[in-house]
Amino acid sequence: MSEPFRLPTSGTLENHFARLGEGFFTAMPAEKVGETPRLIHANPAAAELLDLDPAVFTDPRFVEAVAGHRSLEGFSPLAMVYSGHQFGVWAGQLGDGRALLIGQVRNRKGELWDIQLKGAGKTPYSRFGDGRAVMRSTIREYLAGEALAALGIPTSRALAIVATGEGVMRERQEPGAVLTRLARSHIRFGHFEHFFHRGLKDQVRQLADYVIGEYFPEHSGDYAGWFGAVVKRTAEMIAQWQAVGFAHGVMNTDNMSILGLTIDYGPYGFMDAYDPEFICNHSDEQGRYSFVNQPMIAHWNLRALALTLSELITTDALVKKLNAYEEHFGAKYRALMRAKLGLTREEEDDDRLIGELLALMAMGRADYTLVFRDLPRADGNWLALFHAMDNKAQEWLSRYRLRMEGEDLSGLDLVNPAYVLRNWVAETAIRAVEDHGDIATLVRIFNIVRAPFQKHDGDEGFAAPPPSAMCGLEVSCSS
């Protein structure tokens, strides 16, 4: 048995979640997937969250730790149990079927960060799964966390990708990998559902007290105030998704963070051509999690969470907090969309101006990111984004320019990204690594999505819609 690895951080390792007791998890080591784990890439920015010196990336023991082959000194690994609604249907017990919490670090700021491995083998919650992850989905999540963080959207992060050296069967055999992901917490709505629907009300209270004590101390003793904060965080996160054209794809209650973080990246997608009915998950045959439905689904999920708290919070208080969701979402979304157009002073027809632009984009299948990015330099190329709707786009542009007299457009490039993690860009990184062992392309794309508002000389092509050979890419829950 390998000796545990002492993580070289100025922070402290804490068995914090384990304080809840064994009914909340199963303590277990990782399976040690693969025989010769190899580090593909590690993220210095994520290391900073743990006060971790990036020099550790060259230590073979670090690679073994993030592959699940060596434990961290001072922490007992565990898999969390939770339940949830999947595609609106109660699924019963779920849990960390291919994830394992291997550490919790409290950094110098006093923030507690989870270190979790994804793909390190089976757990008691794997059901019929193999507990593995494939390189394709690992790269997608690795890049997505950095992309959303750079856009200011609350999200989990990723520390490292390790190739396991083994094949994993999905629709076809694919190379296996382990992702090390970080989050302030991996507690989900489904944690509360698990205990409530089993009639374990004391555990619901215990979990609520734990979450409030560590992550919402300002609401100590105030369950209603805490739930209201969860509602607000969730609403504002969804508004941020909508403003950048991001679709999550699988908004099950077990994929909803109690901290209002974007977690569990699977078949996500940033829109190319604007389509409110955009479905990024080809497994979602009914379109439950389409782009336009995301705000409604988040509210549905919050109602499911509210039910689990009905022994802690009065019905009137729960309803009041839930009813504030639309106001929180609307205020945040409106502010973000006004900022994307540079509307600093408020005028009566501003909402109409925004709505008309979105309607034109939908009719003309205009590229969502480029329409906003190129607006300060709107010319014939900008109008061409609207295809057959270019005449109507010209009419809108004339009204917009009239409205913008006296406004300052110089800061729009700091609001509207040039680069988002389009599916074809992520796929380019995946194919480079899988087909050619080309880590340099992965690093290029990693650096681009971490600086989405900047110019990247020579890489302007990654800001464009997909080339014809990369159109129609499909991703599913196995992604």
ZATI-850354 format. One record per residue (C-alpha): residue number from 0; residue in one letter; x, y, z. Coordinates in steps of 0.2 Angstrom, whole numbers, padded with zeros to 4 digits, always signed. Example, Ala and Ser with C-alpha at 12.3 -4.5 7.8 and 13.67 -1.06 7.14 Angstrom:
2
k;r;X;Y;Z
0;a;+0062;-0022;+0039
1;s;+0068;-0005;+0036
END
This chain:
479
k;r;X;Y;Z
0;m;+0000;+0000;+0000
1;s;+0007;+0017;-0005
2;e;+0011;+0029;+0008
3;p;-0001;+0044;+0008
4;f;+0005;+0060;-0001
5;r;+0006;+0076;+0009
6;l;-0001;+0089;-0001
7;p;+0011;+0104;-0001
8;t;-0001;+0118;+0003
9;s;-0001;+0131;+0016
10;g;-0019;+0127;+0018
11;t;-0026;+0114;+0030
12;l;-0034;+0097;+0025
13;e;-0050;+0094;+0034
14;n;-0061;+0079;+0035
15;h;-0076;+0091;+0036
16;f;-0090;+0083;+0027
17;a;-0086;+0067;+0037
18;r;-0092;+0076;+0052
19;l;-0110;+0073;+0046
20;g;-0108;+0054;+0050
21;e;-0108;+0038;+0040
22;g;-0126;+0040;+0034
23;f;-0121;+0054;+0022
24;f;-0107;+0044;+0013
25;t;-0097;+0028;+0011
26;a;-0079;+0029;+0016
27;m;-0068;+0020;+0004
28;p;-0052;+0021;-0006
29;a;-0052;+0024;-0025
30;e;-0051;+0009;-0036
31;k;-0034;+0013;-0044
32;v;-0040;+0013;-0061
33;g;-0027;+0009;-0075
34;e;-0009;+0004;-0071
35;t;+0001;+0018;-0078
36;p;-0008;+0035;-0075
37;r;+0000;+0049;-0085
38;l;-0003;+0068;-0082
39;i;-0011;+0076;-0097
40;h;-0012;+0094;-0090
41;a;-0014;+0103;-0073
42;n;-0021;+0120;-0070
43;p;-0010;+0133;-0060
44;a;-0025;+0144;-0058
45;a;-0035;+0130;-0049
46;a;-0020;+0126;-0038
47;e;-0020;+0144;-0032
48;l;-0037;+0141;-0024
49;l;-0029;+0128;-0013
50;d;-0014;+0138;-0010
51;l;-0005;+0124;-0019
52;d;+0012;+0127;-0027
53;p;+0011;+0122;-0045
54;a;+0028;+0114;-0044
55;v;+0019;+0099;-0037
56;f;+0013;+0095;-0054
57;t;+0030;+0087;-0058
58;d;+0030;+0076;-0043
59;p;+0025;+0058;-0047
60;r;+0016;+0056;-0031
61;f;+0004;+0070;-0035
62;v;+0000;+0061;-0052
63;e;-0004;+0045;-0042
64;a;-0015;+0055;-0030
65;v;-0025;+0063;-0044
66;a;-0026;+0047;-0052
67;g;-0033;+0039;-0036
68;h;-0018;+0027;-0034
69;r;-0012;+0036;-0018
70;s;-0022;+0044;-0004
71;l;-0019;+0062;+0003
72;e;-0011;+0062;+0020
73;g;-0024;+0068;+0033
74;f;-0040;+0063;+0024
75;s;-0051;+0048;+0022
76;p;-0059;+0047;+0004
77;l;-0078;+0046;+0003
78;a;-0092;+0044;-0009
79;m;-0108;+0055;-0005
80;v;-0125;+0048;-0006
81;y;-0140;+0058;-0013
82;s;-0156;+0055;-0023
83;g;-0165;+0066;-0036
84;h;-0177;+0069;-0050
85;q;-0170;+0065;-0067
86;f;-0179;+0072;-0082
87;g;-0193;+0077;-0070
88;v;-0195;+0059;-0063
89;w;-0191;+0053;-0046
90;a;-0175;+0042;-0048
91;g;-0173;+0037;-0030
92;q;-0155;+0034;-0023
93;l;-0141;+0040;-0034
94;g;-0125;+0046;-0026
95;d;-0107;+0048;-0032
96;g;-0107;+0034;-0044
97;r;-0090;+0039;-0052
98;a;-0084;+0052;-0040
99;l;-0074;+0052;-0024
100;l;-0070;+0066;-0012
101;i;-0052;+0064;-0008
102;g;-0048;+0080;+0001
103;q;-0055;+0096;+0008
104;v;-0043;+0110;+0009
105;r;-0046;+0126;+0019
106;n;-0035;+0140;+0011
107;r;-0028;+0156;+0018
108;k;-0044;+0165;+0015
109;g;-0053;+0153;+0026
110;e;-0063;+0145;+0011
111;l;-0066;+0126;+0011
112;w;-0063;+0118;-0006
113;d;-0068;+0100;-0010
114;i;-0055;+0090;-0020
115;q;-0065;+0076;-0030
116;l;-0060;+0063;-0042
117;k;-0071;+0059;-0057
118;g;-0068;+0042;-0065
119;a;-0058;+0034;-0052
120;g;-0068;+0018;-0051
121;k;-0084;+0011;-0044
122;t;-0092;+0016;-0028
123;p;-0108;+0008;-0019
124;y;-0118;+0021;-0029
125;s;-0112;+0016;-0046
126;r;-0128;+0005;-0049
127;f;-0125;-0002;-0067
128;g;-0110;+0010;-0071
129;d;-0092;+0006;-0072
130;g;-0086;+0021;-0062
131;r;-0075;+0027;-0076
132;a;-0074;+0043;-0086
133;v;-0067;+0045;-0104
134;m;-0055;+0057;-0110
135;r;-0068;+0066;-0121
136;s;-0080;+0070;-0106
137;t;-0065;+0074;-0095
138;i;-0058;+0087;-0107
139;r;-0075;+0095;-0110
140;e;-0077;+0097;-0091
141;y;-0059;+0103;-0088
142;l;-0061;+0117;-0101
143;a;-0079;+0121;-0097
144;g;-0075;+0125;-0079
145;e;-0062;+0138;-0084
146;a;-0073;+0145;-0098
147;l;-0087;+0149;-0086
148;a;-0076;+0155;-0072
149;a;-0068;+0167;-0085
150;l;-0085;+0174;-0089
151;g;-0089;+0177;-0071
152;i;-0101;+0163;-0069
153;p;-0101;+0153;-0053
154;t;-0094;+0136;-0057
155;s;-0084;+0121;-0051
156;r;-0066;+0121;-0057
157;a;-0054;+0107;-0063
158;l;-0036;+0104;-0056
159;a;-0029;+0090;-0067
160;i;-0032;+0078;-0081
161;v;-0024;+0061;-0080
162;a;-0025;+0047;-0093
163;t;-0027;+0030;-0086
164;g;-0020;+0020;-0100
165;e;-0036;+0009;-0101
166;g;-0050;+0008;-0113
167;v;-0068;+0012;-0107
168;m;-0083;+0006;-0117
169;r;-0097;+0019;-0120
170;e;-0105;+0019;-0138
171;r;-0088;+0014;-0143
172;q;-0072;+0010;-0134
173;e;-0063;+0026;-0128
174;p;-0047;+0031;-0119
175;g;-0050;+0032;-0100
176;a;-0046;+0047;-0089
177;v;-0048;+0054;-0072
178;l;-0053;+0072;-0068
179;t;-0048;+0081;-0052
180;r;-0062;+0094;-0049
181;l;-0063;+0107;-0036
182;a;-0079;+0116;-0029
183;r;-0083;+0125;-0013
184;s;-0095;+0111;-0010
185;h;-0102;+0096;-0020
186;i;-0119;+0096;-0010
187;r;-0134;+0096;-0021
188;f;-0153;+0098;-0020
189;g;-0153;+0079;-0021
190;h;-0144;+0077;-0004
191;f;-0159;+0085;+0004
192;e;-0171;+0075;-0006
193;h;-0162;+0059;-0001
194;f;-0166;+0061;+0017
195;f;-0183;+0069;+0016
196;h;-0191;+0056;+0005
197;r;-0184;+0042;+0017
198;g;-0193;+0051;+0031
199;l;-0176;+0055;+0039
200;k;-0181;+0073;+0045
201;d;-0167;+0074;+0058
202;q;-0154;+0072;+0044
203;v;-0162;+0085;+0034
204;r;-0160;+0097;+0048
205;q;-0142;+0091;+0051
206;l;-0138;+0094;+0033
207;a;-0146;+0111;+0033
208;d;-0136;+0116;+0049
209;y;-0120;+0110;+0041
210;v;-0123;+0120;+0025
211;i;-0128;+0136;+0034
212;g;-0114;+0135;+0046
213;e;-0100;+0133;+0033
214;y;-0107;+0142;+0018
215;f;-0121;+0154;+0024
216;p;-0115;+0159;+0041
217;e;-0125;+0175;+0039
218;h;-0141;+0165;+0040
219;s;-0137;+0156;+0056
220;g;-0153;+0151;+0064
221;d;-0163;+0157;+0050
222;y;-0168;+0143;+0038
223;a;-0180;+0154;+0028
224;g;-0167;+0167;+0025
225;w;-0155;+0153;+0020
226;f;-0167;+0146;+0007
227;g;-0170;+0163;+0000
228;a;-0152;+0165;-0003
229;v;-0151;+0148;-0012
230;v;-0166;+0154;-0023
231;k;-0157;+0170;-0027
232;r;-0140;+0162;-0031
233;t;-0149;+0149;-0042
234;a;-0159;+0163;-0051
235;e;-0144;+0174;-0054
236;m;-0133;+0159;-0060
237;i;-0147;+0154;-0073
238;a;-0148;+0172;-0079
239;q;-0129;+0172;-0082
240;w;-0131;+0156;-0092
241;q;-0145;+0164;-0103
242;a;-0135;+0180;-0106
243;v;-0120;+0171;-0113
244;g;-0130;+0158;-0122
245;f;-0125;+0143;-0112
246;a;-0136;+0127;-0110
247;h;-0132;+0115;-0097
248;g;-0141;+0100;-0104
249;v;-0145;+0089;-0088
250;m;-0153;+0100;-0075
251;n;-0159;+0086;-0064
252;t;-0160;+0090;-0045
253;d;-0145;+0079;-0042
254;n;-0135;+0091;-0053
255;m;-0141;+0107;-0044
256;s;-0128;+0115;-0032
257;i;-0134;+0121;-0015
258;l;-0122;+0135;-0018
259;g;-0128;+0140;-0035
260;l;-0113;+0134;-0044
261;t;-0113;+0126;-0062
262;i;-0108;+0108;-0059
263;d;-0109;+0091;-0067
264;y;-0104;+0096;-0085
265;g;-0110;+0083;-0097
266;p;-0119;+0087;-0114
267;y;-0118;+0106;-0111
268;g;-0116;+0118;-0126
269;f;-0114;+0136;-0130
270;m;-0125;+0141;-0144
271;d;-0119;+0145;-0161
272;a;-0134;+0151;-0171
273;y;-0147;+0158;-0159
274;d;-0161;+0147;-0156
275;p;-0172;+0148;-0140
276;e;-0177;+0130;-0142
277;f;-0159;+0124;-0143
278;i;-0156;+0107;-0136
279;c;-0138;+0102;-0132
280;n;-0141;+0085;-0126
281;h;-0147;+0073;-0140
282;s;-0154;+0061;-0126
283;d;-0166;+0075;-0121
284;e;-0179;+0069;-0134
285;q;-0193;+0080;-0126
286;g;-0183;+0096;-0125
287;r;-0186;+0097;-0106
288;y;-0169;+0105;-0104
289;s;-0169;+0116;-0119
290;f;-0161;+0133;-0118
291;v;-0177;+0143;-0116
292;n;-0183;+0131;-0102
293;q;-0168;+0133;-0091
294;p;-0176;+0147;-0080
295;m;-0192;+0137;-0078
296;i;-0183;+0121;-0074
297;a;-0172;+0129;-0061
298;h;-0188;+0135;-0052
299;w;-0195;+0118;-0053
300;n;-0180;+0111;-0045
301;l;-0181;+0124;-0031
302;r;-0199;+0119;-0028
303;a;-0192;+0101;-0026
304;l;-0180;+0107;-0013
305;a;-0193;+0118;-0004
306;l;-0203;+0102;-0001
307;t;-0188;+0094;+0008
308;l;-0187;+0109;+0020
309;s;-0205;+0110;+0024
310;e;-0202;+0104;+0042
311;l;-0189;+0118;+0045
312;i;-0198;+0132;+0036
313;t;-0217;+0137;+0036
314;t;-0226;+0135;+0020
315;d;-0230;+0154;+0019
316;a;-0211;+0158;+0020
317;l;-0206;+0144;+0007
318;v;-0219;+0151;-0005
319;k;-0213;+0169;-0002
320;k;-0195;+0164;-0005
321;l;-0200;+0154;-0021
322;n;-0210;+0168;-0028
323;a;-0195;+0180;-0027
324;y;-0186;+0168;-0040
325;e;-0194;+0177;-0055
326;e;-0189;+0194;-0048
327;h;-0171;+0189;-0045
328;f;-0169;+0181;-0062
329;g;-0177;+0195;-0071
330;a;-0167;+0209;-0062
331;k;-0151;+0200;-0065
332;y;-0155;+0195;-0083
333;r;-0161;+0212;-0088
334;a;-0145;+0220;-0080
335;l;-0134;+0208;-0090
336;m;-0143;+0211;-0107
337;r;-0143;+0230;-0104
338;a;-0124;+0229;-0101
339;k;-0122;+0218;-0117
340;l;-0129;+0233;-0127
341;g;-0121;+0246;-0117
342;l;-0137;+0253;-0110
343;t;-0132;+0263;-0095
344;r;-0146;+0275;-0094
345;e;-0164;+0268;-0093
346;e;-0176;+0273;-0107
347;e;-0194;+0267;-0109
348;d;-0191;+0256;-0125
349;d;-0175;+0248;-0119
350;d;-0183;+0231;-0115
351;r;-0192;+0231;-0132
352;l;-0175;+0235;-0141
353;i;-0167;+0220;-0133
354;g;-0182;+0209;-0136
355;e;-0183;+0214;-0155
356;l;-0164;+0210;-0157
357;l;-0166;+0193;-0149
358;a;-0181;+0190;-0161
359;l;-0171;+0195;-0176
360;m;-0157;+0184;-0171
361;a;-0169;+0169;-0169
362;m;-0177;+0172;-0186
363;g;-0160;+0175;-0195
364;r;-0151;+0161;-0186
365;a;-0138;+0174;-0181
366;d;-0122;+0169;-0171
367;y;-0126;+0173;-0153
368;t;-0109;+0177;-0147
369;l;-0103;+0187;-0163
370;v;-0119;+0198;-0164
371;f;-0115;+0206;-0147
372;r;-0096;+0205;-0149
373;d;-0096;+0214;-0166
374;l;-0110;+0227;-0161
375;p;-0098;+0241;-0158
376;r;-0091;+0239;-0175
377;a;-0107;+0235;-0184
378;d;-0105;+0235;-0203
379;g;-0110;+0224;-0218
380;n;-0101;+0209;-0210
381;w;-0112;+0211;-0194
382;l;-0128;+0213;-0205
383;a;-0123;+0197;-0214
384;l;-0124;+0187;-0198
385;f;-0143;+0189;-0199
386;h;-0143;+0181;-0216
387;a;-0160;+0184;-0225
388;m;-0165;+0196;-0211
389;d;-0152;+0208;-0215
390;n;-0164;+0222;-0220
391;k;-0173;+0221;-0204
392;a;-0157;+0220;-0194
393;q;-0152;+0236;-0203
394;e;-0168;+0244;-0197
395;w;-0165;+0238;-0179
396;l;-0147;+0245;-0180
397;s;-0153;+0262;-0185
398;r;-0164;+0263;-0170
399;y;-0150;+0256;-0159
400;r;-0138;+0270;-0165
401;l;-0151;+0283;-0162
402;r;-0154;+0276;-0144
403;m;-0135;+0275;-0141
404;e;-0132;+0294;-0144
405;g;-0123;+0300;-0128
406;e;-0119;+0282;-0122
407;d;-0101;+0275;-0121
408;l;-0098;+0259;-0131
409;s;-0080;+0258;-0127
410;g;-0082;+0245;-0114
411;l;-0093;+0233;-0123
412;d;-0078;+0222;-0127
413;l;-0075;+0219;-0109
414;v;-0093;+0213;-0107
415;n;-0096;+0203;-0123
416;p;-0083;+0189;-0125
417;a;-0075;+0185;-0142
418;y;-0072;+0167;-0137
419;v;-0084;+0155;-0129
420;l;-0081;+0136;-0128
421;r;-0091;+0131;-0143
422;n;-0093;+0112;-0145
423;w;-0082;+0112;-0161
424;v;-0068;+0120;-0151
425;a;-0069;+0108;-0137
426;e;-0070;+0094;-0150
427;t;-0054;+0101;-0158
428;a;-0045;+0099;-0141
429;i;-0052;+0081;-0139
430;r;-0047;+0075;-0156
431;a;-0030;+0083;-0154
432;v;-0026;+0073;-0138
433;e;-0035;+0057;-0143
434;d;-0029;+0055;-0160
435;h;-0012;+0063;-0160
436;g;-0007;+0065;-0142
437;d;-0006;+0084;-0145
438;i;-0007;+0092;-0129
439;a;-0001;+0109;-0136
440;t;-0018;+0111;-0144
441;l;-0027;+0108;-0128
442;v;-0016;+0121;-0119
443;r;-0020;+0134;-0133
444;i;-0038;+0132;-0131
445;f;-0037;+0131;-0112
446;n;-0028;+0148;-0113
447;i;-0040;+0155;-0125
448;v;-0056;+0151;-0114
449;r;-0047;+0158;-0099
450;a;-0046;+0175;-0107
451;p;-0061;+0176;-0118
452;f;-0062;+0195;-0119
453;q;-0044;+0197;-0126
454;k;-0036;+0195;-0143
455;h;-0027;+0179;-0147
456;d;-0016;+0182;-0162
457;g;-0016;+0168;-0174
458;d;-0031;+0159;-0165
459;e;-0045;+0170;-0171
460;g;-0053;+0155;-0180
461;f;-0058;+0148;-0163
462;a;-0070;+0163;-0161
463;a;-0079;+0158;-0177
464;p;-0094;+0147;-0180
465;p;-0090;+0129;-0183
466;p;-0082;+0124;-0200
467;s;-0093;+0113;-0211
468;a;-0084;+0097;-0206
469;m;-0088;+0101;-0187
470;c;-0107;+0105;-0189
471;g;-0120;+0095;-0181
472;l;-0109;+0088;-0167
473;e;-0120;+0078;-0154
474;v;-0117;+0076;-0136
475;s;-0127;+0065;-0124
476;c;-0127;+0061;-0105
477;s;-0112;+0050;-0108
478;s;-0102;+0065;-0113
END
